[in-house]
Amino acid sequence: MATITKITAQQRPGRYNVFLDGKFAFPVAESVLIKHRLLKGVELTKEQVAQITTDDAIAKAYAAALDFLSYQLRTESEVVKKLQESGVPDEQIEPVLQKLRAEQLLDDRAYAAAYVRTVMNTELKGPVVIRQKLRAKRVGELDIDAALAQFTAERQLENATKLAAKLYRRYARQPQRRQAEKVYQGLVTQGYSGDLARQAREAAPKPEVETAREENLLAREGEKLWRRYARREQGSRLAMKVKQALFRKGFGYDEVAAWVERYQEEQEEN
């Protein structure tokens, strides 16, 4: 048995030094001091000292977790990772999580709901991408489902239509069919279902089509491809290669066929 002969406050608020039999023994948090009723004259066994030391380590881990949570909401997995990176043993992490849950400072369902609200109101990502982001943070599927319930089909269509309009502006210089393909691909990539992506693509305002600009673009690309393939192809095979390349670039079938026929005639006349 050892007797507490002195307890002094550290410069750090809420921390104390405990002396046993006239010698410094260990530091403790105020919460541990109160929990174990540490006072001058109290006798402690080695087992009690060991438990006090463990409780103090948990108290420090809890304080570190509180500091981490003070900046923004976190998931349980993020808190665990932070504590592990700080060197906290796994057996001390669970008591910290239990206390944080009890005080409603750690709640993955609340985190997921807040995350979905933020993305829904400030970004244009779809539910698939949101689910992937929350899964990466190791939020449970049921919590994700509950959070995504607030992202209704109507709101998804509204956000997806806004995104489609932005994408149309981005690809305004592309052929019409390629524009539509790019917009659809962009919507699906950002997390919207195929059906909703098609609805949004149709609902979004589209850039005005200038026939002359479209024809000039087709002619410019066609001539470039014709010169490239003419190095090794001739006749109908050359025409077929150019057509295929122009289709892949998003130009319409009728427009491509008419241009190739006209250009081929011009080349034969020259």
Secondary structure, 3 states (H helix, E strand, C coil): CEEEEEEEECCCCCEEEEEECCEEEEEEEHHHHHHCCCCCCCEECHHHHHHHHHHHHHHHHHHHHHHHHCCCCCCHHHHHHHHHHCCCCHHHHHHHHHHHHHCCCCCHHHHHHHHHHHHHHHCCCCHHHHHHHHHHCCCCHHHHHHHHCCCCHHHHHHHHHHHHHHHHHHCCCCCHHHHHHHHHHHHHHCCCCHHHHHHHHHHCCCCCCCHHHHHHHHHHHHHHHHHHHCCCCCHHHHHHHHHHHHHHCCCCHHHHHHHHHHHHHHHHHC
